Amino acid sequence: MEVTLIITESQEKMILVESIISNFADMVNQNYEFIKKIIKEASESMGMNLQFAITWGASIGGFIGPINNFLLGKYPNLTDIELSLILTGVIATYYFDNVEQAKQIFEKIKEDGLSVPFKEAFDKGKEFKDSFLEFVSSLNITLHKVTNMMSYTFILPLIPMLYDIAKNGTYTDHDIKQISLRLASFGILTVSGIMIRELLTKMIKRFRD
């Protein structure tokens, strides 16, 4: 005997919002685990403790993921360790405050004969950074340091989903607030719930315009 479940419009909306939150959570967590792997491999390869970089985790993952895909497409023969070293060099460029540690990473990349792919990864990273900062600046979100703005890069892989939300047209400010608060509650983002809400709200508004 088939059972037909009837749900209200509000219940359907709740299910949709929970689905979005779940998809966002999966993406953010995947990026966090990806960066943990990279940092671990680079730390072991160089004999350096780079675990502090994990605090940027999900934000770095959103930025480095596309660069990793670029390298995999152009240099398929790179080993996992080589990829991790190159990507850590890019991470050091945009997220490290310790100049000496960054210098050691760059020297290791040169010693291992990885200067060419690193230069291409660096250039690709600069391209992404400039485009992203220009976009965030256009949203009138005022931050004092570039590193602060780079903490927003966790949003990069979520943009297609945010675009779909914007074009759907049925999501309210309350829904956006709920999504933002849940994202902030993951504990692996360096941006507050208030700032996440502002970012999501302004991005969705931009996509709707």
N, CA and C atoms as an extended XYZ file, in Angstrom:
627
Properties=species:S:1:pos:R:3:atomname:S:1:resname:S:1:resid:I:1 pbc="F F F"
N         0.847       -1.200        0.000 N   MET     1
C         0.000        0.000        0.000 CA  MET     1
C         0.883        1.251        0.000 C   MET     1
N         0.653        2.132       -0.965 N   GLU     2
C         1.435        3.351       -1.035 CA  GLU     2
C         0.903        4.379       -0.053 C   GLU     2
N         1.855        5.076        0.558 N   VAL     3
C         1.490        6.123        1.498 CA  VAL     3
C         1.896        7.463        0.902 C   VAL     3
N         0.967        8.370        0.778 N   THR     4
C         1.244        9.691        0.232 CA  THR     4
C         1.418       10.689        1.370 C   THR     4
N         2.585       11.305        1.406 N   LEU     5
C         2.856       12.306        2.431 CA  LEU     5
C         2.530       13.689        1.884 C   LEU     5
N         1.779       14.418        2.637 N   ILE     6
C         1.431       15.772        2.247 CA  ILE     6
C         2.141       16.738        3.179 C   ILE     6
N         2.941       17.611        2.600 N   ILE     7
C         3.658       18.584        3.416 CA  ILE     7
C         3.197       19.985        3.043 C   ILE     7
N         3.280       20.870        4.007 N   THR     8
C         2.867       22.253        3.776 CA  THR     8
C         3.967       22.994        3.019 C   THR     8
N         3.628       24.161        2.536 N   GLU     9
C         4.597       24.989        1.813 CA  GLU     9
C         5.763       25.369        2.712 C   GLU     9
N         5.458       25.675        3.982 N   SER    10
C         6.522       26.057        4.913 CA  SER    10
C         7.443       24.875        5.208 C   SER    10
N         6.862       23.673        5.301 N   GLN    11
C         7.687       22.483        5.523 CA  GLN    11
C         8.583       22.208        4.317 C   GLN    11
N         8.021       22.396        3.133 N   GLU    12
C         8.814       22.214        1.915 CA  GLU    12
C         9.976       23.205        1.890 C   GLU    12
N         9.697       24.438        2.289 N   LYS    13
C        10.726       25.473        2.324 CA  LYS    13
C        11.818       25.102        3.324 C   LYS    13
N        11.405       24.574        4.476 N   MET    14
C        12.363       24.169        5.495 CA  MET    14
C        13.279       23.063        4.975 C   MET    14
N        12.701       22.119        4.256 N   ILE    15
C        13.486       21.021        3.683 CA  ILE    15
C        14.500       21.560        2.679 C   ILE    15
N        14.077       22.510        1.864 N   LEU    16
C        14.965       23.097        0.862 CA  LEU    16
C        16.121       23.852        1.518 C   LEU    16
N        15.809       24.609        2.565 N   VAL    17
C        16.843       25.365        3.278 CA  VAL    17
C        17.840       24.406        3.936 C   VAL    17
N        17.319       23.335        4.557 N   GLU    18
C        18.195       22.347        5.182 CA  GLU    18
C        19.075       21.666        4.146 C   GLU    18
N        18.538       21.445        2.955 N   SER    19
C        19.315       20.837        1.872 CA  SER    19
C        20.459       21.754        1.449 C   SER    19
N        20.166       23.046        1.355 N   ILE    20
C        21.202       24.028        0.998 CA  ILE    20
C        22.292       24.059        2.056 C   ILE    20
N        21.874       24.100        3.320 N   ILE    21
C        22.841       24.123        4.423 CA  ILE    21
C        23.721       22.881        4.385 C   ILE    21
N        23.110       21.726        4.124 N   SER    22
C        23.856       20.473        4.055 CA  SER    22
C        24.879       20.504        2.912 C   SER    22
N        24.458       21.012        1.755 N   ASN    23
C        25.371       21.105        0.611 CA  ASN    23
C        26.514       22.065        0.891 C   ASN    23
N        26.194       23.208        1.522 N   PHE    24
C        27.227       24.166        1.892 CA  PHE    24
C        28.210       23.528        2.877 C   PHE    24
N        27.661       22.833        3.865 N   ALA    25
C        28.500       22.208        4.888 CA  ALA    25
C        29.439       21.184        4.269 C   ALA    25
N        28.923       20.376        3.354 N   ASP    26
C        29.760       19.365        2.695 CA  ASP    26
C        30.905       20.015        1.938 C   ASP    26
N        30.603       21.093        1.214 N   MET    27
C        31.628       21.774        0.422 CA  MET    27
C        32.698       22.398        1.315 C   MET    27
N        32.263       23.079        2.367 N   VAL    28
C        33.193       23.735        3.286 CA  VAL    28
C        34.072       22.701        3.987 C   VAL    28
N        33.472       21.601        4.423 N   ASN    29
C        34.243       20.556        5.098 CA  ASN    29
C        35.221       19.856        4.159 C   ASN    29
N        34.821       19.653        2.912 N   GLN    30
C        35.731       19.056        1.926 CA  GLN    30
C        36.954       19.949        1.722 C   GLN    30
N        36.730       21.247        1.635 N   ASN    31
C        37.836       22.187        1.466 CA  ASN    31
C        38.759       22.185        2.681 C   ASN    31
N        38.156       22.081        3.861 N   TYR    32
C        38.943       22.053        5.094 CA  TYR    32
C        39.828       20.803        5.146 C   TYR    32
N        39.245       19.653        4.827 N   GLU    33
C        40.010       18.400        4.846 CA  GLU    33
C        41.094       18.406        3.765 C   GLU    33
N        40.799       19.005        2.623 N   PHE    34
C        41.762       19.112        1.528 CA  PHE    34
C        42.989       19.903        1.978 C   PHE    34
N        42.769       21.017        2.654 N   ILE    35
C        43.881       21.846        3.119 CA  ILE    35
C        44.664       21.138        4.222 C   ILE    35
N        43.983       20.431        5.104 N   LYS    36
C        44.683       19.670        6.146 CA  LYS    36
C        45.655       18.682        5.512 C   LYS    36
N        45.225       18.021        4.444 N   LYS    37
C        46.068       17.058        3.748 CA  LYS    37
C        47.288       17.745        3.132 C   LYS    37
N        47.062       18.867        2.460 N   ILE    38
C        48.159       19.603        1.826 CA  ILE    38
C        49.190       20.061        2.850 C   ILE    38
N        48.711       20.670        3.922 N   ILE    39
C        49.614       21.188        4.953 CA  ILE    39
C        50.385       20.059        5.620 C   ILE    39
N        49.719       18.937        5.866 N   LYS    40
C        50.377       17.793        6.491 CA  LYS    40
C        51.501       17.268        5.598 C   LYS    40
N        51.214       17.114        4.300 N   GLU    41
C        52.220       16.591        3.375 CA  GLU    41
C        53.392       17.561        3.223 C   GLU    41
N        53.097       18.842        3.130 N   ALA    42
C        54.161       19.839        2.984 CA  ALA    42
C        55.001       19.913        4.258 C   ALA    42
N        54.356       19.840        5.414 N   SER    43
C        55.078       19.877        6.695 CA  SER    43
C        56.050       18.712        6.808 C   SER    43
N        55.572       17.518        6.452 N   GLU    44
C        56.421       16.325        6.535 CA  GLU    44
C        57.548       16.383        5.516 C   GLU    44
N        57.263       16.894        4.325 N   SER    45
C        58.275       16.977        3.280 CA  SER    45
C        59.391       17.939        3.651 C   SER    45
N        59.061       19.040        4.307 N   MET    46
C        60.044       20.074        4.623 CA  MET    46
C        60.583       19.985        6.041 C   MET    46
N        59.965       19.164        6.868 N   GLY    47
C        60.377       19.101        8.255 CA  GLY    47
C        60.041       20.373        9.010 C   GLY    47
N        58.954       21.032        8.594 N   MET    48
C        58.508       22.279        9.230 CA  MET    48
C        57.118       22.075        9.826 C   MET    48
N        56.831       22.820       10.862 N   ASN    49
C        55.495       22.776       11.449 CA  ASN    49
C        54.654       23.908       10.854 C   ASN    49
N        53.780       23.533        9.948 N   LEU    50
C        52.931       24.515        9.280 CA  LEU    50
C        51.473       24.381        9.695 C   LEU    50
N        51.252       23.684       10.805 N   GLN    51
C        49.883       23.396       11.221 CA  GLN    51
C        49.070       24.648       11.543 C   GLN    51
N        49.765       25.751       11.851 N   PHE    52
C        49.038       26.984       12.152 CA  PHE    52
C        48.187       27.426       10.957 C   PHE    52
N        48.595       27.016        9.753 N   ALA    53
C        47.856       27.405        8.549 CA  ALA    53
C        46.462       26.792        8.517 C   ALA    53
N        46.259       25.741        9.312 N   ILE    54
C        44.951       25.080        9.342 CA  ILE    54
C        43.869       26.031        9.840 C   ILE    54
N        44.282       27.053       10.617 N   THR    55
C        43.292       28.006       11.127 CA  THR    55
C        42.589       28.740        9.989 C   THR    55
N        43.245       28.782        8.821 N   TRP    56
C        42.633       29.400        7.640 CA  TRP    56
C        41.827       28.366        6.853 C   TRP    56
N        41.984       27.101        7.225 N   GLY    57
C        41.418       25.940        6.558 CA  GLY    57
C        40.447       26.108        5.418 C   GLY    57
N        39.170       26.284        5.753 N   ALA    58
C        38.127       26.320        4.731 CA  ALA    58
C        38.289       27.501        3.785 C   ALA    58
N        38.785       28.631        4.308 N   SER    59
C        38.997       29.795        3.448 CA  SER    59
C        40.069       29.507        2.414 C   SER    59
N        41.180       28.920        2.867 N   ILE    60
C        42.256       28.570        1.937 CA  ILE    60
C        41.753       27.557        0.912 C   ILE    60
N        40.963       26.595        1.359 N   GLY    61
C        40.474       25.555        0.460 CA  GLY    61
C        39.665       26.110       -0.690 C   GLY    61
N        38.845       27.129       -0.396 N   GLY    62
C        38.046       27.737       -1.444 CA  GLY    62
C        38.891       28.425       -2.495 C   GLY    62
N        40.037       28.936       -2.078 N   PHE    63
C        40.947       29.652       -2.980 CA  PHE    63
C        41.879       28.704       -3.717 C   PHE    63
N        42.400       27.697       -2.986 N   ILE    64
C        43.410       26.802       -3.540 CA  ILE    64
C        42.806       25.705       -4.407 C   ILE    64
N        41.556       25.315       -4.137 N   GLY    65
C        40.927       24.250       -4.910 CA  GLY    65
C        41.010       24.453       -6.421 C   GLY    65
N        40.616       25.627       -6.938 N   PRO    66
C        40.701       25.855       -8.385 CA  PRO    66
C        42.131       25.832       -8.912 C   PRO    66
N        43.082       26.279       -8.090 N   ILE    67
C        44.489       26.264       -8.512 CA  ILE    67
C        44.989       24.831       -8.582 C   ILE    67
N        44.555       24.008       -7.632 N   ASN    68
C        44.905       22.586       -7.654 CA  ASN    68
C        44.371       21.929       -8.926 C   ASN    68
N        43.131       22.226       -9.280 N   ASN    69
C        42.545       21.661      -10.499 CA  ASN    69
C        43.305       22.123      -11.739 C   ASN    69
N        43.742       23.373      -11.730 N   PHE    70
C        44.530       23.920      -12.845 CA  PHE    70
C        45.840       23.144      -12.999 C   PHE    70
N        46.518       22.912      -11.880 N   LEU    71
C        47.796       22.184      -11.918 CA  LEU    71
C        47.606       20.740      -12.361 C   LEU    71
N        46.555       20.100      -11.862 N   LEU    72
C        46.288       18.712      -12.244 CA  LEU    72
C        46.048       18.592      -13.743 C   LEU    72
N        45.407       19.608      -14.324 N   GLY    73
C        45.137       19.580      -15.750 CA  GLY    73
C        46.372       19.839      -16.590 C   GLY    73
N        47.234       20.721      -16.111 N   LYS    74
C        48.410       21.103      -16.906 CA  LYS    74
C        49.634       20.250      -16.602 C   LYS    74
N        49.748       19.758      -15.363 N   TYR    75
C        50.907       18.952      -14.959 CA  TYR    75
C        50.427       17.651      -14.300 C   TYR    75
N        49.852       16.753      -15.080 N   PRO    76
C        49.280       15.514      -14.518 CA  PRO    76
C        50.313       14.588      -13.884 C   PRO    76
N        51.593       14.796      -14.182 N   ASN    77
C        52.626       13.906      -13.649 CA  ASN    77
C        53.185       14.354      -12.300 C   ASN    77
N        52.726       15.474      -11.796 N   LEU    78
C        53.178       15.918      -10.481 CA  LEU    78
C        52.710       14.935       -9.411 C   LEU    78
N        53.593       14.624       -8.473 N   THR    79
C        53.204       13.741       -7.374 CA  THR    79
C        52.370       14.523       -6.360 C   THR    79
N        51.729       13.800       -5.452 N   ASP    80
C        50.935       14.459       -4.412 CA  ASP    80
C        51.800       15.388       -3.573 C   ASP    80
N        53.019       14.940       -3.253 N   ILE    81
C        53.928       15.756       -2.444 CA  ILE    81
C        54.322       17.024       -3.190 C   ILE    81
N        54.618       16.900       -4.479 N   GLU    82
C        54.993       18.066       -5.284 CA  GLU    82
C        53.838       19.058       -5.375 C   GLU    82
N        52.646       18.524       -5.596 N   LEU    83
C        51.460       19.389       -5.640 CA  LEU    83
C        51.274       20.122       -4.311 C   LEU    83
N        51.407       19.394       -3.222 N   SER    84
C        51.222       19.992       -1.897 CA  SER    84
C        52.252       21.092       -1.647 C   SER    84
N        53.482       20.865       -2.085 N   LEU    85
C        54.545       21.852       -1.886 CA  LEU    85
C        54.262       23.120       -2.688 C   LEU    85
N        53.881       22.942       -3.951 N   ILE    86
C        53.557       24.103       -4.801 CA  ILE    86
C        52.380       24.886       -4.223 C   ILE    86
N        51.334       24.171       -3.847 N   LEU    87
C        50.147       24.828       -3.310 CA  LEU    87
C        50.431       25.523       -1.980 C   LEU    87
N        51.308       24.921       -1.175 N   THR    88
C        51.693       25.554        0.085 CA  THR    88
C        52.464       26.841       -0.185 C   THR    88
N        53.234       26.856       -1.280 N   GLY    89
C        53.920       28.083       -1.675 CA  GLY    89
C        52.931       29.185       -2.020 C   GLY    89
N        51.859       28.819       -2.699 N   VAL    90
C        50.813       29.799       -3.026 CA  VAL    90
C        50.119       30.263       -1.745 C   VAL    90
N        49.833       29.315       -0.863 N   ILE    91
C        49.198       29.647        0.416 CA  ILE    91
C        50.078       30.619        1.208 C   ILE    91
N        51.388       30.338        1.235 N   ALA    92
C        52.324       31.199        1.973 CA  ALA    92
C        52.311       32.618        1.430 C   ALA    92
N        52.141       32.736        0.126 N   THR    93
C        52.128       34.055       -0.514 CA  THR    93
C        50.983       34.919       -0.021 C   THR    93
N        49.816       34.322        0.141 N   TYR    94
C        48.613       35.100        0.435 CA  TYR    94
C        48.120       35.019        1.876 C   TYR    94
N        48.612       34.048        2.634 N   TYR    95
C        48.046       33.870        3.974 CA  TYR    95
C        49.081       33.878        5.106 C   TYR    95
N        50.375       33.730        4.802 N   PHE    96
C        51.381       33.669        5.862 CA  PHE    96
C        51.870       35.063        6.214 C   PHE    96
N        52.022       35.333        7.502 N   ASP    97
C        52.649       36.571        7.964 CA  ASP    97
C        54.139       36.370        8.221 C   ASP    97
N        54.551       35.098        8.408 N   ASN    98
C        55.941       34.786        8.705 CA  ASN    98
C        56.763       34.742        7.411 C   ASN    98
N        57.506       35.809        7.150 N   VAL    99
C        58.280       35.930        5.907 CA  VAL    99
C        59.360       34.861        5.824 C   VAL    99
N        59.988       34.542        6.938 N   GLU   100
C        61.071       33.559        6.946 CA  GLU   100
C        60.563       32.174        6.565 C   GLU   100
N        59.429       31.781        7.095 N   GLN   101
C        58.859       30.482        6.736 CA  GLN   101
C        58.480       30.436        5.262 C   GLN   101
N        57.907       31.522        4.775 N   ALA   102
C        57.540       31.588        3.359 CA  ALA   102
C        58.787       31.454        2.487 C   ALA   102
N        59.859       32.102        2.886 N   LYS   103
C        61.115       32.048        2.130 CA  LYS   103
C        61.652       30.618        2.061 C   LYS   103
N        61.574       29.895        3.173 N   GLN   104
C        62.039       28.499        3.198 CA  GLN   104
C        61.228       27.629        2.241 C   GLN   104
N        59.939       27.878        2.184 N   ILE   105
C        59.078       27.109        1.278 CA  ILE   105
C        59.452       27.400       -0.178 C   ILE   105
N        59.666       28.669       -0.495 N   PHE   106
C        60.028       29.045       -1.865 CA  PHE   106
C        61.374       28.426       -2.263 C   PHE   106
N        62.299       28.377       -1.320 N   GLU   107
C        63.610       27.782       -1.596 CA  GLU   107
C        63.490       26.281       -1.846 C   GLU   107
N        62.643       25.619       -1.092 N   LYS   108
C        62.417       24.184       -1.272 CA  LYS   108
C        61.796       23.911       -2.639 C   LYS   108
N        60.874       24.752       -3.064 N   ILE   109
C        60.235       24.612       -4.378 CA  ILE   109
C        61.291       24.731       -5.471 C   ILE   109
N        62.197       25.685       -5.321 N   LYS   110
C        63.267       25.880       -6.306 CA  LYS   110
C        64.213       24.693       -6.325 C   LYS   110
N        64.597       24.203       -5.142 N   GLU   111
C        65.506       23.058       -5.032 CA  GLU   111
C        64.936       21.809       -5.697 C   GLU   111
N        63.629       21.652       -5.598 N   ASP   112
C        62.984       20.462       -6.148 CA  ASP   112
C        62.622       20.611       -7.632 C   ASP   112
N        63.064       21.704       -8.246 N   GLY   113
C        62.821       21.896       -9.673 CA  GLY   113
C        61.370       22.161      -10.031 C   GLY   113
N        60.659       22.826       -9.115 N   LEU   114
C        59.233       23.062       -9.327 CA  LEU   114
C        58.912       24.538       -9.587 C   LEU   114
N        59.944       25.302       -9.967 N   SER   115
C        59.757       26.743      -10.137 CA  SER   115
C        58.748       27.089      -11.230 C   SER   115
N        58.780       26.335      -12.341 N   VAL   116
C        57.896       26.654      -13.468 CA  VAL   116
C        56.425       26.432      -13.109 C   VAL   116
N        56.055       25.245      -12.622 N   PRO   117
C        54.639       25.071      -12.244 CA  PRO   117
C        54.227       25.983      -11.093 C   PRO   117
N        55.178       26.285      -10.185 N   PHE   118
C        54.838       27.198       -9.091 CA  PHE   118
C        54.539       28.595       -9.629 C   PHE   118
N        55.340       29.056      -10.592 N   LYS   119
C        55.120       30.383      -11.177 CA  LYS   119
C        53.735       30.440      -11.837 C   LYS   119
N        53.361       29.372      -12.526 N   GLU   120
C        52.049       29.352      -13.173 CA  GLU   120
C        50.927       29.305      -12.137 C   GLU   120
N        51.139       28.532      -11.060 N   ALA   121
C        50.149       28.469       -9.981 CA  ALA   121
C        50.041       29.823       -9.289 C   ALA   121
N        51.177       30.482       -9.097 N   PHE   122
C        51.207       31.812       -8.478 CA  PHE   122
C        50.430       32.816       -9.327 C   PHE   122
N        50.689       32.799      -10.644 N   ASP   123
C        50.004       33.718      -11.553 CA  ASP   123
C        48.494       33.474      -11.560 C   ASP   123
N        48.117       32.187      -11.538 N   LYS   124
C        46.697       31.843      -11.510 CA  LYS   124
C        46.059       32.318      -10.195 C   LYS   124
N        46.820       32.170       -9.107 N   GLY   125
C        46.335       32.636       -7.815 CA  GLY   125
C        46.139       34.145       -7.795 C   GLY   125
N        47.072       34.874       -8.396 N   LYS   126
C        46.954       36.338       -8.458 CA  LYS   126
C        45.720       36.738       -9.271 C   LYS   126
N        45.499       36.010      -10.349 N   GLU   127
C        44.321       36.269      -11.181 CA  GLU   127
C        43.034       36.075      -10.377 C   GLU   127
N        42.972       34.950       -9.639 N   PHE   128
C        41.799       34.676       -8.804 CA  PHE   128
C        41.647       35.730       -7.713 C   PHE   128
N        42.782       36.065       -7.064 N   LYS   129
C        42.741       37.023       -5.960 CA  LYS   129
C        42.243       38.377       -6.427 C   LYS   129
N        42.806       38.885       -7.524 N   ASP   130
C        42.421       40.203       -8.019 CA  ASP   130
C        40.936       40.251       -8.393 C   ASP   130
N        40.470       39.197       -9.060 N   SER   131
C        39.057       39.149       -9.452 CA  SER   131
C        38.158       39.077       -8.227 C   SER   131
N        38.577       38.256       -7.254 N   PHE   132
C        37.758       38.073       -6.056 CA  PHE   132
C        37.698       39.349       -5.220 C   PHE   132
N        38.853       39.985       -5.013 N   LEU   133
C        38.877       41.199       -4.206 CA  LEU   133
C        38.086       42.321       -4.878 C   LEU   133
N        38.152       42.384       -6.189 N   GLU   134
C        37.376       43.379       -6.919 CA  GLU   134
C        35.877       43.134       -6.725 C   GLU   134
N        35.496       41.849       -6.770 N   PHE   135
C        34.089       41.510       -6.588 CA  PHE   135
C        33.614       41.835       -5.173 C   PHE   135
N        34.401       41.424       -4.163 N   VAL   136
C        34.018       41.683       -2.772 CA  VAL   136
C        33.957       43.186       -2.508 C   VAL   136
N        34.929       43.925       -3.055 N   SER   137
C        34.934       45.380       -2.874 CA  SER   137
C        33.693       46.013       -3.477 C   SER   137
N        33.221       45.455       -4.586 N   SER   138
C        32.037       46.003       -5.251 CA  SER   138
C        30.766       45.793       -4.422 C   SER   138
N        30.847       44.891       -3.432 N   LEU   139
C        29.697       44.638       -2.565 CA  LEU   139
C        29.652       45.612       -1.388 C   LEU   139
N        30.653       46.521       -1.342 N   ASN   140
C        30.744       47.512       -0.261 CA  ASN   140
C        30.900       46.872        1.112 C   ASN   140
N        31.687       45.801        1.168 N   ILE   141
C        32.070       45.207        2.446 CA  ILE   141
C        33.458       45.742        2.763 C   ILE   141
N        33.550       46.595        3.773 N   THR   142
C        34.797       47.296        4.063 CA  THR   142
C        35.659       46.510        5.039 C   THR   142
N        36.859       46.194        4.597 N   LEU   143
C        37.832       45.506        5.444 CA  LEU   143
C        39.154       46.258        5.360 C   LEU   143
N        39.968       46.111        6.399 N   HIS   144
C        41.179       46.920        6.496 CA  HIS   144
C        42.425       46.253        5.917 C   HIS   144
N        42.413       44.928        5.819 N   LYS   145
C        43.592       44.223        5.335 CA  LYS   145
C        43.193       43.245        4.239 C   LYS   145
N        44.099       43.065        3.285 N   VAL   146
C        43.846       42.103        2.213 CA  VAL   146
C        43.668       40.707        2.790 C   VAL   146
N        44.456       40.358        3.830 N   THR   147
C        44.333       39.026        4.433 CA  THR   147
C        42.937       38.825        5.001 C   THR   147
N        42.334       39.893        5.532 N   ASN   148
C        40.961       39.785        6.023 CA  ASN   148
C        40.016       39.481        4.871 C   ASN   148
N        40.215       40.156        3.758 N   MET   149
C        39.363       39.918        2.604 CA  MET   149
C        39.564       38.507        2.067 C   MET   149
N        40.787       37.989        2.163 N   MET   150
C        41.065       36.645        1.679 CA  MET   150
C        40.379       35.589        2.529 C   MET   150
N        39.968       35.945        3.738 N   SER   151
C        39.253       34.983        4.578 CA  SER   151
C        37.867       34.681        4.012 C   SER   151
N        37.421       35.499        3.065 N   TYR   152
C        36.129       35.283        2.424 CA  TYR   152
C        36.195       34.272        1.280 C   TYR   152
N        37.383       33.817        0.937 N   THR   153
C        37.497       32.939       -0.230 CA  THR   153
C        36.845       31.573       -0.027 C   THR   153
N        36.409       31.279        1.181 N   PHE   154
C        35.666       30.032        1.394 CA  PHE   154
C        34.412       30.010        0.527 C   PHE   154
N        33.950       31.208        0.130 N   ILE   155
C        32.683       31.334       -0.597 CA  ILE   155
C        32.818       30.954       -2.075 C   ILE   155
N        34.036       30.928       -2.604 N   LEU   156
C        34.231       30.713       -4.046 CA  LEU   156
C        33.516       29.473       -4.590 C   LEU   156
N        33.704       28.290       -3.986 N   PRO   157
C        33.022       27.114       -4.543 CA  PRO   157
C        31.516       27.100       -4.299 C   PRO   157
N        31.037       28.025       -3.448 N   LEU   158
C        29.609       28.083       -3.150 CA  LEU   158
C        28.852       29.016       -4.097 C   LEU   158
N        29.590       29.782       -4.898 N   ILE   159
C        28.961       30.794       -5.754 CA  ILE   159
C        27.893       30.212       -6.690 C   ILE   159
N        28.135       29.067       -7.355 N   PRO   160
C        27.072       28.521       -8.218 CA  PRO   160
C        25.781       28.242       -7.458 C   PRO   160
N        25.903       27.739       -6.223 N   MET   161
C        24.710       27.466       -5.419 CA  MET   161
C        24.020       28.761       -4.996 C   MET   161
N        24.817       29.790       -4.669 N   LEU   162
C        24.239       31.082       -4.299 CA  LEU   162
C        23.522       31.713       -5.490 C   LEU   162
N        24.078       31.517       -6.655 N   TYR   163
C        23.443       32.043       -7.867 CA  TYR   163
C        22.076       31.376       -8.078 C   TYR   163
N        22.036       30.064       -7.854 N   ASP   164
C        20.765       29.337       -7.998 CA  ASP   164
C        19.734       29.827       -6.982 C   ASP   164
N        20.198       30.090       -5.752 N   ILE   165
C        19.302       30.599       -4.714 CA  ILE   165
C        18.731       31.949       -5.142 C   ILE   165
N        19.604       32.800       -5.671 N   ALA   166
C        19.179       34.136       -6.095 CA  ALA   166
C        18.141       34.056       -7.213 C   ALA   166
N        18.381       33.179       -8.174 N   LYS   167
C        17.486       33.084       -9.317 CA  LYS   167
C        16.175       32.361       -8.977 C   LYS   167
N        16.207       31.563       -7.891 N   ASN   168
C        14.989       30.865       -7.464 CA  ASN   168
C        13.922       31.863       -7.010 C   ASN   168
N        14.381       32.877       -6.281 N   GLY   169
C        13.476       33.969       -5.920 CA  GLY   169
C        12.548       33.714       -4.751 C   GLY   169
N        12.601       32.529       -4.135 N   THR   170
C        11.664       32.228       -3.046 CA  THR   170
C        12.301       32.317       -1.662 C   THR   170
N        13.602       32.578       -1.619 N   TYR   171
C        14.293       32.595       -0.328 CA  TYR   171
C        14.240       33.998        0.285 C   TYR   171
N        13.871       34.051        1.558 N   THR   172
C        13.715       35.317        2.270 CA  THR   172
C        14.987       35.684        3.022 C   THR   172
N        14.996       36.887        3.592 N   ASP   173
C        16.120       37.313        4.427 CA  ASP   173
C        16.274       36.381        5.624 C   ASP   173
N        15.153       35.886        6.136 N   HIS   174
C        15.201       34.950        7.269 CA  HIS   174
C        15.919       33.659        6.869 C   HIS   174
N        15.651       33.172        5.669 N   ASP   175
C        16.320       31.955        5.181 CA  ASP   175
C        17.827       32.179        5.081 C   ASP   175
N        18.205       33.329        4.545 N   ILE   176
C        19.621       33.663        4.392 CA  ILE   176
C        20.291       33.749        5.766 C   ILE   176
N        19.566       34.319        6.742 N   LYS   177
C        20.095       34.415        8.101 CA  LYS   177
C        20.347       33.028        8.668 C   LYS   177
N        19.390       32.123        8.482 N   GLN   178
C        19.540       30.765        8.992 CA  GLN   178
C        20.732       30.052        8.356 C   GLN   178
N        20.859       30.203        7.047 N   ILE   179
C        21.990       29.585        6.342 CA  ILE   179
C        23.309       30.148        6.859 C   ILE   179
N        23.379       31.465        7.045 N   SER   180
C        24.602       32.126        7.511 CA  SER   180
C        24.993       31.678        8.911 C   SER   180
N        23.996       31.629        9.801 N   LEU   181
C        24.276       31.221       11.185 CA  LEU   181
C        24.777       29.785       11.252 C   LEU   181
N        24.205       28.922       10.428 N   ARG   182
C        24.634       27.525       10.423 CA  ARG   182
C        26.044       27.391        9.856 C   ARG   182
N        26.353       28.165        8.831 N   LEU   183
C        27.710       28.150        8.283 CA  LEU   183
C        28.716       28.586        9.344 C   LEU   183
N        28.394       29.662       10.052 N   ALA   184
C        29.298       30.180       11.083 CA  ALA   184
C        29.481       29.188       12.218 C   ALA   184
N        28.467       28.366       12.464 N   SER   185
C        28.524       27.424       13.591 CA  SER   185
C        29.454       26.244       13.332 C   SER   185
N        29.933       26.076       12.104 N   PHE   186
C        30.816       24.942       11.801 CA  PHE   186
C        32.128       25.032       12.552 C   PHE   186
N        32.554       26.258       12.887 N   GLY   187
C        33.783       26.425       13.652 CA  GLY   187
C        35.054       26.317       12.835 C   GLY   187
N        34.958       26.219       11.518 N   ILE   188
C        36.166       26.102       10.684 CA  ILE   188
C        36.281       27.276        9.716 C   ILE   188
N        35.483       28.320        9.963 N   LEU   189
C        35.579       29.527        9.162 CA  LEU   189
C        36.133       30.654       10.021 C   LEU   189
N        36.885       31.563        9.397 N   THR   190
C        37.492       32.663       10.140 CA  THR   190
C        36.658       33.935       10.036 C   THR   190
N        35.430       33.801        9.576 N   VAL   191
C        34.532       34.939        9.414 CA  VAL   191
C        33.338       34.757       10.342 C   VAL   191
N        32.898       35.823       10.980 N   SER   192
C        31.779       35.739       11.918 CA  SER   192
C        30.462       35.501       11.192 C   SER   192
N        29.468       35.057       11.957 N   GLY   193
C        28.149       34.827       11.391 CA  GLY   193
C        27.558       36.092       10.803 C   GLY   193
N        27.803       37.228       11.463 N   ILE   194
C        27.280       38.503       10.972 CA  ILE   194
C        27.884       38.844        9.612 C   ILE   194
N        29.201       38.626        9.483 N   MET   195
C        29.875       38.934        8.225 CA  MET   195
C        29.475       37.955        7.124 C   MET   195
N        29.271       36.689        7.506 N   ILE   196
C        28.817       35.704        6.513 CA  ILE   196
C        27.433       36.093        6.007 C   ILE   196
N        26.587       36.512        6.929 N   ARG   197
C        25.229       36.921        6.535 CA  ARG   197
C        25.289       38.120        5.588 C   ARG   197
N        26.133       39.081        5.918 N   GLU   198
C        26.251       40.269        5.058 CA  GLU   198
C        26.754       39.883        3.671 C   GLU   198
N        27.750       39.007        3.649 N   LEU   199
C        28.315       38.571        2.369 CA  LEU   199
C        27.275       37.842        1.528 C   LEU   199
N        26.595       36.861        2.124 N   LEU   200
C        25.596       36.089        1.388 CA  LEU   200
C        24.449       36.970        0.910 C   LEU   200
N        23.990       37.856        1.798 N   THR   201
C        22.866       38.731        1.441 CA  THR   201
C        23.213       39.629        0.263 C   THR   201
N        24.395       40.220        0.316 N   LYS   202
C        24.789       41.147       -0.749 CA  LYS   202
C        25.085       40.421       -2.059 C   LYS   202
N        25.652       39.207       -1.951 N   MET   203
C        25.909       38.440       -3.174 CA  MET   203
C        24.606       38.030       -3.849 C   MET   203
N        23.663       37.559       -3.050 N   ILE   204
C        22.380       37.134       -3.610 CA  ILE   204
C        21.644       38.322       -4.218 C   ILE   204
N        21.723       39.477       -3.542 N   LYS   205
C        21.095       40.691       -4.086 CA  LYS   205
C        21.732       41.044       -5.430 C   LYS   205
N        23.056       40.943       -5.496 N   ARG   206
C        23.759       41.253       -6.751 CA  ARG   206
C        23.315       40.314       -7.869 C   ARG   206
N        23.202       39.032       -7.551 N   PHE   207
C        22.798       38.052       -8.569 CA  PHE   207
C        21.339       38.256       -9.002 C   PHE   207
N        20.526       38.805       -8.112 N   ARG   208
C        19.120       39.039       -8.451 CA  ARG   208
C        18.938       40.280       -9.327 C   ARG   208
N        19.827       41.255       -9.164 N   ASP   209
C        19.704       42.512       -9.893 CA  ASP   209
C        19.945       42.321      -11.399 C   ASP   209
